[in-house]
């Protein structure tokens, strides 16, 4: 069995941003030499997310707007913020959007459905955070 582990460092320019990381993940898969297997991609921070969806700017804006309506930035609203933090909203957004995705590898490529791409969702950004990419297979 072959394995490959790589950590992507994410630092967004905005506090809340959605970044397409498909190309970076494809590069790790290619470097691994795995032809048949699985690729795990997960955010290693509790205020960011990894998910799969369509690459379309309006959709990314819709996600951010929808998440803000579910868990608005409001320091007074959340008990978590009583600890001196101001990012309770980001923890909630991460829970909705998910921690990780697993994508099959077939013939050495990520085996996506139509329009699927991998995204990193940042909800409390502007500092370094890591995304784990782990490839296993033959």
GROMACS elastic network, one bead per residue, 0.5 to 0.9 nm:
[ bonds ]
;  ai    aj funct       b0    kb
    1    34     6  0.85891   500
    1   136     6  0.70469   500
    1   137     6  0.54891   500
    1   138     6  0.51299   500
    2    32     6  0.71840   500
    2    33     6  0.75447   500
    2    34     6  0.64051   500
    2   135     6  0.79154   500
    2   136     6  0.57629   500
    2   137     6  0.54628   500
    2   138     6  0.56764   500
    3    32     6  0.65542   500
    3    33     6  0.86831   500
    3    34     6  0.77013   500
    3   134     6  0.72181   500
    3   135     6  0.54019   500
    3   137     6  0.66740   500
    3   138     6  0.85349   500
    4    28     6  0.74675   500
    4    29     6  0.79038   500
    4    31     6  0.78615   500
    4    32     6  0.53575   500
    4    33     6  0.87689   500
    4    34     6  0.87896   500
    4   133     6  0.79962   500
    4   134     6  0.57249   500
    4   135     6  0.50906   500
    4   136     6  0.67587   500
    5    28     6  0.80304   500
    5    32     6  0.85697   500
    5   132     6  0.72474   500
    5   133     6  0.57705   500
    5   135     6  0.64638   500
    5   136     6  0.89043   500
    6    28     6  0.71020   500
    6   131     6  0.83559   500
    6   132     6  0.61066   500
    6   133     6  0.52666   500
    6   134     6  0.65611   500
    6   135     6  0.88454   500
    7   130     6  0.60941   500
    7   131     6  0.55211   500
    7   133     6  0.61287   500
    7   134     6  0.86530   500
    8    24     6  0.81120   500
    8    25     6  0.89564   500
    8   129     6  0.82388   500
    8   130     6  0.55680   500
    8   131     6  0.50314   500
    8   132     6  0.64815   500
    8   133     6  0.75051   500
    9   128     6  0.62382   500
    9   129     6  0.56315   500
    9   131     6  0.64625   500
   10   120     6  0.85317   500
   10   122     6  0.88764   500
   10   125     6  0.88836   500
   10   126     6  0.89038   500
   10   127     6  0.78351   500
   10   128     6  0.55811   500
   10   129     6  0.51398   500
   10   130     6  0.59776   500
   10   131     6  0.72863   500
   11    14     6  0.87944   500
   11   122     6  0.88905   500
   11   125     6  0.67769   500
   11   126     6  0.55605   500
   11   127     6  0.52325   500
   11   129     6  0.64368   500
   11   130     6  0.88697   500
   12    15     6  0.70400   500
   12    16     6  0.79526   500
   12    17     6  0.68269   500
   12    18     6  0.87380   500
   12    19     6  0.82979   500
   12   122     6  0.73666   500
   12   125     6  0.58484   500
   12   126     6  0.51286   500
   12   127     6  0.71247   500
   12   128     6  0.81103   500
   13    16     6  0.86012   500
   13    17     6  0.79819   500
   13   125     6  0.75075   500
   13   126     6  0.56154   500
   13   127     6  0.87076   500
   14    17     6  0.59326   500
   14   122     6  0.84623   500
   14   123     6  0.89387   500
   14   124     6  0.85031   500
   14   125     6  0.63434   500
   14   126     6  0.60801   500
   15   122     6  0.70025   500
   15   123     6  0.60857   500
   15   124     6  0.50058   500
   15   126     6  0.57279   500
   15   127     6  0.89425   500
   16    64     6  0.74727   500
   16    90     6  0.87605   500
   16   121     6  0.75818   500
   16   122     6  0.51841   500
   16   124     6  0.60272   500
   16   125     6  0.62416   500
   16   126     6  0.87016   500
   17    60     6  0.84235   500
   17    61     6  0.88306   500
   17    64     6  0.75957   500
   17   120     6  0.82564   500
   17   121     6  0.60532   500
   17   122     6  0.51361   500
   17   123     6  0.67295   500
   17   124     6  0.88330   500
   17   125     6  0.78900   500
   18    60     6  0.64630   500
   18    61     6  0.84867   500
   18    63     6  0.87530   500
   18    64     6  0.80645   500
   18   119     6  0.65004   500
   18   120     6  0.57028   500
   18   122     6  0.61047   500
   18   123     6  0.86677   500
   19    60     6  0.89230   500
   19   118     6  0.85787   500
   19   119     6  0.54781   500
   19   120     6  0.51276   500
   19   121     6  0.64597   500
   19   122     6  0.80257   500
   20    23     6  0.78951   500
   20    24     6  0.88901   500
   20    55     6  0.74508   500
   20   117     6  0.71917   500
   20   118     6  0.59377   500
   20   120     6  0.63486   500
   20   121     6  0.88459   500
   21    24     6  0.54378   500
   21    25     6  0.63690   500
   21    26     6  0.87334   500
   21   117     6  0.79371   500
   21   118     6  0.56736   500
   21   119     6  0.54836   500
   21   120     6  0.65238   500
   22    25     6  0.51993   500
   22    26     6  0.60954   500
   22    27     6  0.86568   500
   22   117     6  0.57844   500
   22   119     6  0.70484   500
   23    26     6  0.50088   500
   23    27     6  0.62179   500
   23    28     6  0.88358   500
   23   118     6  0.87517   500
   24    27     6  0.51659   500
   24    28     6  0.65762   500
   24    29     6  0.89079   500
   25    28     6  0.51515   500
   25    29     6  0.63439   500
   25    30     6  0.87141   500
   25    39     6  0.85419   500
   25    41     6  0.79979   500
   25   110     6  0.87600   500
   25   118     6  0.82291   500
   25   133     6  0.68563   500
   26    29     6  0.50713   500
   26    30     6  0.62053   500
   26    31     6  0.86426   500
   26   109     6  0.72500   500
   26   110     6  0.68941   500
   27    30     6  0.50978   500
   27    31     6  0.61678   500
   27    32     6  0.86394   500
   28    31     6  0.50443   500
   28    32     6  0.61773   500
   28   133     6  0.74061   500
   28   134     6  0.83931   500
   28   135     6  0.77733   500
   29    32     6  0.51413   500
   29    33     6  0.68971   500
   29    34     6  0.68001   500
   29    35     6  0.87795   500
   29    39     6  0.75004   500
   29   105     6  0.81291   500
   29   108     6  0.72086   500
   29   109     6  0.71220   500
   29   110     6  0.76935   500
   29   133     6  0.88178   500
   29   134     6  0.86634   500
   29   135     6  0.64796   500
   30    33     6  0.57086   500
   30    34     6  0.73591   500
   30    35     6  0.88287   500
   30   108     6  0.68076   500
   30   109     6  0.75197   500
   31    34     6  0.82440   500
   32    35     6  0.87588   500
   32   135     6  0.69134   500
   32   136     6  0.83279   500
   33   108     6  0.71020   500
   33   137     6  0.89929   500
   33   138     6  0.80531   500
   34    37     6  0.65833   500
   34    38     6  0.87304   500
   34   105     6  0.76514   500
   34   106     6  0.87950   500
   34   107     6  0.82983   500
   34   108     6  0.57981   500
   34   109     6  0.86816   500
   34   135     6  0.75067   500
   34   136     6  0.70253   500
   34   137     6  0.55980   500
   34   138     6  0.52010   500
   35   105     6  0.65442   500
   35   106     6  0.59880   500
   35   109     6  0.72402   500
   35   137     6  0.71828   500
   35   138     6  0.59176   500
   36   104     6  0.77284   500
   36   105     6  0.52079   500
   36   107     6  0.60694   500
   36   108     6  0.63642   500
   36   109     6  0.84852   500
   36   136     6  0.84679   500
   36   137     6  0.56116   500
   36   138     6  0.54544   500
   37   103     6  0.87468   500
   37   104     6  0.60189   500
   37   106     6  0.69501   500
   37   108     6  0.84709   500
   37   135     6  0.73421   500
   37   136     6  0.56177   500
   37   138     6  0.62884   500
   38   102     6  0.66564   500
   38   103     6  0.58135   500
   38   105     6  0.53573   500
   38   106     6  0.86968   500
   38   110     6  0.85030   500
   38   134     6  0.82208   500
   38   135     6  0.58361   500
   38   136     6  0.55339   500
   38   137     6  0.63367   500
   39   101     6  0.82441   500
   39   102     6  0.55064   500
   39   103     6  0.52380   500
   39   104     6  0.63330   500
   39   105     6  0.68505   500
   39   110     6  0.79368   500
   39   133     6  0.68734   500
   39   134     6  0.56142   500
   39   136     6  0.65355   500
   39   137     6  0.87451   500
   40   100     6  0.71252   500
   40   101     6  0.59625   500
   40   103     6  0.66365   500
   40   104     6  0.89710   500
   40   132     6  0.76041   500
   40   133     6  0.57108   500
   40   134     6  0.51345   500
   40   135     6  0.64395   500
   40   136     6  0.85523   500
   41    50     6  0.70760   500
   41    51     6  0.88485   500
   41    99     6  0.86926   500
   41   100     6  0.55467   500
   41   101     6  0.54777   500
   41   102     6  0.63293   500
   41   103     6  0.82515   500
   41   118     6  0.87188   500
   41   131     6  0.68566   500
   41   132     6  0.55506   500
   41   134     6  0.65680   500
   41   135     6  0.87999   500
   42    45     6  0.89667   500
   42    49     6  0.74189   500
   42    50     6  0.58915   500
   42    51     6  0.87554   500
   42    98     6  0.89517   500
   42    99     6  0.57505   500
   42   101     6  0.64821   500
   42   102     6  0.86045   500
   42   120     6  0.88951   500
   42   130     6  0.86936   500
   42   131     6  0.55458   500
   42   132     6  0.52517   500
   42   133     6  0.67962   500
   42   134     6  0.88148   500
   43    46     6  0.77574   500
   43    47     6  0.87637   500
   43    48     6  0.62446   500
   43    49     6  0.54688   500
   43    50     6  0.58512   500
   43    98     6  0.88506   500
   43    99     6  0.57171   500
   43   100     6  0.63279   500
   43   120     6  0.76341   500
   43   121     6  0.88460   500
   43   129     6  0.81290   500
   43   130     6  0.64171   500
   43   132     6  0.64317   500
   44    47     6  0.89783   500
   44    48     6  0.78863   500
   44    49     6  0.85020   500
   44    99     6  0.79891   500
   44   129     6  0.71964   500
   44   130     6  0.55249   500
   44   131     6  0.55892   500
   44   132     6  0.67840   500
   45    48     6  0.58013   500
   45    49     6  0.79247   500
   45    99     6  0.86153   500
   45   129     6  0.65897   500
   45   130     6  0.70469   500
   45   131     6  0.81448   500
   46    49     6  0.79132   500
   46    90     6  0.80505   500
   46    91     6  0.59773   500
   46    94     6  0.67676   500
   46    95     6  0.84502   500
   46    99     6  0.81581   500
   47    87     6  0.78164   500
   47    88     6  0.85476   500
   47    89     6  0.85565   500
   47    92     6  0.79249   500
   47    93     6  0.74159   500
   47    94     6  0.54997   500
   47    95     6  0.85038   500
   47   121     6  0.87793   500
   47   122     6  0.68998   500
   47   123     6  0.57680   500
   47   124     6  0.60112   500
   47   125     6  0.83494   500
   48    90     6  0.73013   500
   48    91     6  0.77098   500
   48    93     6  0.79311   500
   48    94     6  0.53617   500
   48    95     6  0.88753   500
   48    97     6  0.85776   500
   48    98     6  0.85185   500
   48    99     6  0.75791   500
   48   120     6  0.72456   500
   48   121     6  0.54651   500
   48   123     6  0.56391   500
   48   124     6  0.72306   500
   48   125     6  0.82609   500
   48   129     6  0.84973   500
   49    93     6  0.83082   500
   49    94     6  0.52964   500
   49    95     6  0.80388   500
   49    96     6  0.89075   500
   49    97     6  0.60582   500
   49    98     6  0.55786   500
   49    99     6  0.50566   500
   49   100     6  0.69529   500
   49   119     6  0.80712   500
   49   120     6  0.56855   500
   49   122     6  0.65337   500
   49   123     6  0.81876   500
   50    94     6  0.86624   500
   50    97     6  0.72920   500
   50    98     6  0.63105   500
   50    99     6  0.56411   500
   50   100     6  0.50980   500
   50   101     6  0.65568   500
   50   118     6  0.71268   500
   50   119     6  0.55838   500
   50   121     6  0.60117   500
   50   122     6  0.89230   500
   50   131     6  0.83283   500
   51    97     6  0.66365   500
   51    98     6  0.65387   500
   51    99     6  0.76182   500
   51   100     6  0.64628   500
   51   101     6  0.60683   500
   51   117     6  0.84458   500
   51   118     6  0.59155   500
   51   119     6  0.53722   500
   51   120     6  0.67116   500
   51   121     6  0.76080   500
   52   101     6  0.72545   500
   52   116     6  0.61130   500
   52   117     6  0.54662   500
   52   119     6  0.59783   500
   52   120     6  0.89325   500
   53    56     6  0.89763   500
   53   115     6  0.72420   500
   53   116     6  0.51602   500
   53   117     6  0.55938   500
   53   118     6  0.66976   500
   53   119     6  0.73853   500
   54    59     6  0.76364   500
   54    60     6  0.86635   500
   54   114     6  0.86924   500
   54   115     6  0.52609   500
   54   116     6  0.53306   500
   54   117     6  0.59703   500
   54   118     6  0.84441   500
   55    59     6  0.76585   500
   55    60     6  0.77687   500
   55   115     6  0.72303   500
   55   116     6  0.76184   500
   55   117     6  0.65235   500
   55   118     6  0.86794   500
   55   119     6  0.86392   500
   56    59     6  0.53561   500
   56    60     6  0.64641   500
   56    61     6  0.88618   500
   57    60     6  0.51695   500
   57    61     6  0.63066   500
   57    62     6  0.85979   500
   58    61     6  0.50499   500
   58    62     6  0.60755   500
   58    63     6  0.86760   500
   59    63     6  0.61825   500
   59    64     6  0.87160   500
   60    63     6  0.51077   500
   60    64     6  0.64246   500
   60    65     6  0.86860   500
   61    64     6  0.52269   500
   61    65     6  0.61625   500
   61    66     6  0.85203   500
   62    65     6  0.50888   500
   62    66     6  0.59032   500
   62    67     6  0.83945   500
   63    66     6  0.51157   500
   63    67     6  0.59820   500
   63    68     6  0.84613   500
   64    67     6  0.51675   500
   64    68     6  0.61078   500
   64    69     6  0.86965   500
   64   123     6  0.88047   500
   65    68     6  0.51133   500
   65    69     6  0.63749   500
   65    70     6  0.88495   500
   66    69     6  0.51327   500
   66    70     6  0.64003   500
   66    71     6  0.87360   500
   67    70     6  0.50105   500
   67    71     6  0.59970   500
   67    72     6  0.74722   500
   67    92     6  0.89097   500
   67    93     6  0.61389   500
   67    96     6  0.82618   500
   67    97     6  0.88779   500
   68    71     6  0.51548   500
   68    73     6  0.70686   500
   68    89     6  0.81583   500
   68    93     6  0.80996   500
   69    72     6  0.56656   500
   70    89     6  0.88145   500
   70    92     6  0.85986   500
   70    93     6  0.79269   500
   71    74     6  0.84807   500
   71    88     6  0.84651   500
   71    89     6  0.51538   500
   71    90     6  0.77822   500
   71    92     6  0.64766   500
   71    93     6  0.65561   500
   72    77     6  0.87816   500
   72    89     6  0.60232   500
   72    90     6  0.88331   500
   73    77     6  0.84057   500
   73    86     6  0.80758   500
   73    87     6  0.75433   500
   73    88     6  0.79602   500
   73    89     6  0.55838   500
   73    90     6  0.80498   500
   74    77     6  0.54279   500
   74    78     6  0.74135   500
   74    86     6  0.78468   500
   74    87     6  0.87452   500
   74    88     6  0.85645   500
   74    89     6  0.75162   500
   75    78     6  0.65366   500
   75    79     6  0.89095   500
   75    81     6  0.60903   500
   75    82     6  0.84621   500
   75    85     6  0.82721   500
   75    86     6  0.54635   500
   75    87     6  0.77760   500
   75    88     6  0.79952   500
   75    89     6  0.86504   500
   76    79     6  0.79493   500
   76    81     6  0.72961   500
   76    82     6  0.82426   500
   76    86     6  0.88242   500
   77    81     6  0.80481   500
   77    88     6  0.88676   500
   78    81     6  0.56364   500
   78    82     6  0.74920   500
   78    86     6  0.86923   500
   78    88     6  0.62939   500
   78    89     6  0.78564   500
   79    82     6  0.53727   500
   79    83     6  0.78302   500
   79    88     6  0.79838   500
   80    83     6  0.59210   500
   80    84     6  0.80956   500
   80    85     6  0.69554   500
   80    86     6  0.78937   500
   80    87     6  0.79460   500
   80    88     6  0.56805   500
   81    84     6  0.55761   500
   81    86     6  0.50666   500
   81    87     6  0.68228   500
   81    88     6  0.61423   500
   82    85     6  0.68724   500
   82    86     6  0.83358   500
   83    86     6  0.86013   500
   85    88     6  0.74297   500
   86    89     6  0.79388   500
   86    90     6  0.88930   500
   87    90     6  0.52273   500
   87    91     6  0.67703   500
   87   123     6  0.83835   500
   87   124     6  0.66100   500
   88    91     6  0.52335   500
   88    92     6  0.64947   500
   88    93     6  0.87802   500
   89    92     6  0.52116   500
   89    93     6  0.62222   500
   89    94     6  0.87137   500
   89   123     6  0.80195   500
   89   124     6  0.87137   500
   90    93     6  0.50186   500
   90    94     6  0.61452   500
   90    95     6  0.86631   500
   90   122     6  0.82270   500
   90   124     6  0.58568   500
   91    94     6  0.52144   500
   91    95     6  0.64153   500
   91    96     6  0.89521   500
   91   123     6  0.79667   500
   91   124     6  0.87025   500
   92    95     6  0.51443   500
   92    96     6  0.64954   500
   92    97     6  0.88572   500
   93    96     6  0.52070   500
   93    97     6  0.62606   500
   93    98     6  0.84976   500
   93   123     6  0.69905   500
   94    97     6  0.51699   500
   94    98     6  0.57598   500
   94    99     6  0.69016   500
   94   121     6  0.79078   500
   94   122     6  0.83327   500
   94   123     6  0.73645   500
   95    98     6  0.53412   500
   95    99     6  0.72382   500
   97   121     6  0.79264   500
   98   101     6  0.81462   500
  101   118     6  0.83188   500
  103   110     6  0.63517   500
  103   111     6  0.66334   500
  103   112     6  0.73706   500
  104   109     6  0.83127   500
  104   110     6  0.59874   500
  104   111     6  0.53782   500
  104   112     6  0.78294   500
  105   108     6  0.58961   500
  105   109     6  0.52769   500
  105   111     6  0.54653   500
  105   112     6  0.89139   500
  105   135     6  0.87731   500
  105   137     6  0.83076   500
  106   109     6  0.54625   500
  106   110     6  0.64760   500
  106   111     6  0.58109   500
  107   110     6  0.84726   500
  107   111     6  0.86471   500
  108   111     6  0.88965   500
  109   112     6  0.88427   500
  112   115     6  0.78084   500
  112   116     6  0.57566   500
  112   117     6  0.75862   500
  113   116     6  0.56339   500
  113   117     6  0.89291   500
  120   131     6  0.82910   500
  122   125     6  0.57888   500
  122   126     6  0.89427   500
  124   127     6  0.84549   500
  125   128     6  0.78631   500
  125   129     6  0.82675   500
